[in-house]
Amino acid sequence: MQGPSISPADRQRRLDAILERHGKARTELVQILREAQEPEGWIRPEAVTTIARALKLPRARVEGVAGFYGFLHVRPGGRYRLRFSDNITDRMAGSEALLARICELLWVERGRTSEDGLVSVDTTSCTGMCDQGPALLVNGWAIPRLNRERVEQIAELVRAGQPVAQWPRELFAVEDNIRRADILLGARLAPGEAIRAALARGSGSLRESASNERSWREAIEIAPQGPRAVLEELKLSNLRGRGGAGFTTGLKWEACAAAPATPRYVVCNADEGEPGTFKDRVLLASHADLVLDGMTVAAYAVGARHGYVYLRGEYRHLLAPLQATLDRRRRDGLLGASICDWPGFDFDITVHLGAGAYVCGEESALIESLEGKRGVPRNRPPYPVTSGYLKQPTVVNNVETFCAAALIAVRGGEWYRGVGTARSAGSKILSVCGDCARPGIYEYPFGTRVAQVLDDCGAESTQAVQVSGASGICIDATEFDRRIAFEDLPTAGAFMVFDETRDMFEVARNFVQFFAHESCGFCTPCRVGTTLVRKLMDKLAAGLGSPHDLAQIVDINRVLQSASHCGLGHTACNPVLDTMKRFRPAYEQRMVSLDFAPAFDLDGALARARAMTGRDDPGAHLAAMPWA
Amino acid sequence: MSAPAGGTFVLDGEEVTFVAGQTVMQAALAAGRYVPHLCYHPEFRPHGSCKVCTLKVDGRWVTSCTLPAAAGMRVESRGEEIDEMRRTLVQMLFVEGNHFCPSCEKSGDCRLQAVAYDVGMMTPRFDHFYPDRAVDASHPDILLDFNRCILCELCVRASSEVDGKGVFALSGRGITKHLVVNSESGRLADTDIAVTDKALEVCPVGVILRKRVGFAVPIGQRRYDREPAADQALRDAPRPPAGAAQGAEG
């Protein structure tokens, strides 16, 4: 945690220890930078040079990696960095007023560092605490459920210079808020149960712990052997990826297993950055064994010896508990050599902490980041299943997908596909937040209607629901009969509720700001296009809009859809297009002209001249001019 | 992986022959068919970031400089829809930086300017961003004017792959993405760059400039004044040796 000043010799010792611990490996660069930053909240220029030398990389490359991630800094900020989560749900819960309040209390401007270097206050993209927002991060540690008292308490602690490690623990308490459990959250499997079931399935022997899988027993006669059996079971289940894209998991694993190169890797995508999503946080906090069981089953199926959990930086608080769980599993023979006493089944897992980059949720960008690089999506093909981590065959799956796979290993594919709809097997965990009485985690079989979810979470006078986050789809009250399913409303889990009092234009504008902030900047259309759309939305918000601006957004969207390098650009305009279609008046009321209006406000530009000359008479305003 | 044989695909109604390992754009250029591009350079591995070479293959939008050519593809690279797309991308590159052609010493030698003419760009269309970017004049012989950077990474690639130095890298993200140089001070003078480096030669715009030679060649007699970008790209395109039907390296 951040203490006062540290001597240069001390700094050097710490840095050397970090470099040693990571074996001076280039793949560890993001981890090294993150740890090097911890004592002082930024990475000094000489530290960048030392790291570059140790890793035998050009210094500029190391600086470039540090510069990519929102939570890494090569310039000093406050000793306390407060970052308010800036999702629309945080704003709806009053985050902007609380941010203003703490700035007032601490005598600091938003986006700046206080004169004494004590504190800086800014916003950050959704931190995944939407069911208990508004939330902030202090030096990377999450504090949910902000209110006036908490903000005053935080300001007091900052002013007192109290190290964050000594702040009251209850400030950092994060709740699970599981409101509805179904097959997955209600499974209550013992740690390792899924691995043992997978091994039993592969060996063709009956399990002692068999419970209710008649179909599995019947199939045993003709069952294939070894990992093949697990792959077949997974294919039979029709499980599709839970991260959003919905690729069939069994086919992904099979392709990886069939790739000739070794070693192969299993990666768990816990970079849950989609605004409004927080289910993976809960799974990792309270069902970590199920996630790790799923990864281990995957390792068995594809023949991997090493796995990674890519944990988003915002979930820093989960790192130590996860590592403790990994240690326990090693002691219990569920990780390491000869897992479950199965000779030759060796597998271990490392947790890699992200550093504030939404785009790293894209699997190839995630792999780049795991390799210690800037999180820029790769050109595809080749796909990760043949050329992923270190160009080796790699399975990348969402946290929830691994949980479902573990469940399938125990209960069987036939059973699993019996839940949900014909084309969407199993259950889906939703992160419900926004205007409802009971925000939190809801697990439903696929095929559940939106209206049902709204009912269960206590939503009233609902105007719209944003399904699957900023990159998802916005639906209005006429569509609440639609179903959560790949064939109707596919979702990565976010479910944000907006009641009739909400301005849907501002919802869309928040998402547009998010995409502009999170674009990796690799390709022209996304780098420039997302900022162009943000500026056009700001122009509309300022009351200077015209239909021409809406037409521009439609045109820019076409370019983003067709020419962007990855899904971020493809979906960046969705929130605007969806709300424009369904909530047109929210846009029209902001237009000053039915034709065209310039973004430049001539009279507004004169304000400075008026201030300097001390004039405010009619003659100093354009409107008073005879030609105006 | 076994190298697939070459073959032919159809580009705007005409058959184009390719050898295995060529991308759609490489095959098109080698066959004398121009596809506008900025971040692609025949001497470097395709990058795929500027997206100006975007076209349609079998009805789907793709980046032609990175997509491996395959037999039987139906490639469309002409038409108002595609032209408009490319024009918009070039306009985006103009408004995100500070490009003032009339006062730029690279005018006439600038690829961005040449490609803008090429795709028929008449206005910037969008409001300029007017970013605040400092120049670096610290080096005695080389000037860096970041105002004109289009982030093609050619200097990054050239410095690392050809010069073996790593003088340039990218930092930042999104619209704040920018070039950095390899020194603790952040100044070019403190790097090991030399005027003979490939990194200087490949800059398509006016970022990396040799000092004191800016106007040695008068405007009107410069690279793209003499010959349009399209003709030069076709002339410079690597062509497989005659008779090479397959087995070329990727």
Boltz contact constraints between the chains, C-beta under 6 A:
constraints:
  - contact:
      token1: [A, 45]
      token2: [B, 184]
      max_distance: 6.0
  - contact:
      token1: [A, 49]
      token2: [B, 184]
      max_distance: 6.0
  - contact:
      token1: [A, 58]
      token2: [B, 166]
      max_distance: 6.0
  - contact:
      token1: [A, 58]
      token2: [B, 182]
      max_distance: 6.0
  - contact:
      token1: [A, 59]
      token2: [B, 182]
      max_distance: 6.0
  - contact:
      token1: [A, 60]
      token2: [B, 169]
      max_distance: 6.0
  - contact:
      token1: [A, 60]
      token2: [B, 180]
      max_distance: 6.0
  - contact:
      token1: [A, 60]
      token2: [B, 181]
      max_distance: 6.0
  - contact:
      token1: [A, 60]
      token2: [B, 182]
      max_distance: 6.0
  - contact:
      token1: [A, 61]
      token2: [B, 169]
      max_distance: 6.0
  - contact:
      token1: [A, 63]
      token2: [B, 171]
      max_distance: 6.0
  - contact:
      token1: [A, 63]
      token2: [B, 180]
      max_distance: 6.0
  - contact:
      token1: [A, 64]
      token2: [B, 169]
      max_distance: 6.0
  - contact:
      token1: [A, 64]
      token2: [B, 170]
      max_distance: 6.0
  - contact:
      token1: [A, 64]
      token2: [B, 171]
      max_distance: 6.0
  - contact:
      token1: [A, 67]
      token2: [B, 171]
      max_distance: 6.0
  - contact:
      token1: [A, 67]
      token2: [B, 172]
      max_distance: 6.0
  - contact:
      token1: [A, 68]
      token2: [B, 173]
      max_distance: 6.0
  - contact:
      token1: [A, 379]
      token2: [B, 48]
      max_distance: 6.0
  - contact:
      token1: [A, 379]
      token2: [B, 66]
      max_distance: 6.0
  - contact:
      token1: [A, 519]
      token2: [B, 174]
      max_distance: 6.0
  - contact:
      token1: [A, 520]
      token2: [B, 173]
      max_distance: 6.0
  - contact:
      token1: [A, 521]
      token2: [B, 173]
      max_distance: 6.0
  - contact:
      token1: [A, 521]
      token2: [B, 174]
      max_distance: 6.0
  - contact:
      token1: [A, 521]
      token2: [B, 177]
      max_distance: 6.0
  - contact:
      token1: [A, 522]
      token2: [B, 49]
      max_distance: 6.0
  - contact:
      token1: [A, 523]
      token2: [B, 49]
      max_distance: 6.0
  - contact:
      token1: [A, 523]
      token2: [B, 51]
      max_distance: 6.0
  - contact:
      token1: [A, 524]
      token2: [B, 50]
      max_distance: 6.0
  - contact:
      token1: [A, 524]
      token2: [B, 51]
      max_distance: 6.0
  - contact:
      token1: [A, 524]
      token2: [B, 89]
      max_distance: 6.0
  - contact:
      token1: [A, 524]
      token2: [B, 92]
      max_distance: 6.0
  - contact:
      token1: [A, 524]
      token2: [B, 93]
      max_distance: 6.0
  - contact:
      token1: [A, 525]
      token2: [B, 51]
      max_distance: 6.0
  - contact:
      token1: [A, 527]
      token2: [B, 175]
      max_distance: 6.0
  - contact:
      token1: [A, 528]
      token2: [B, 92]
      max_distance: 6.0
  - contact:
      token1: [A, 528]
      token2: [B, 96]
      max_distance: 6.0
  - contact:
      token1: [A, 531]
      token2: [B, 175]
      max_distance: 6.0
  - contact:
      token1: [A, 532]
      token2: [B, 126]
      max_distance: 6.0
  - contact:
      token1: [A, 559]
      token2: [B, 85]
      max_distance: 6.0
  - contact:
      token1: [A, 559]
      token2: [B, 88]
      max_distance: 6.0
  - contact:
      token1: [A, 562]
      token2: [B, 61]
      max_distance: 6.0
  - contact:
      token1: [A, 563]
      token2: [B, 51]
      max_distance: 6.0
  - contact:
      token1: [A, 563]
      token2: [B, 54]
      max_distance: 6.0
  - contact:
      token1: [A, 599]
      token2: [B, 127]
      max_distance: 6.0
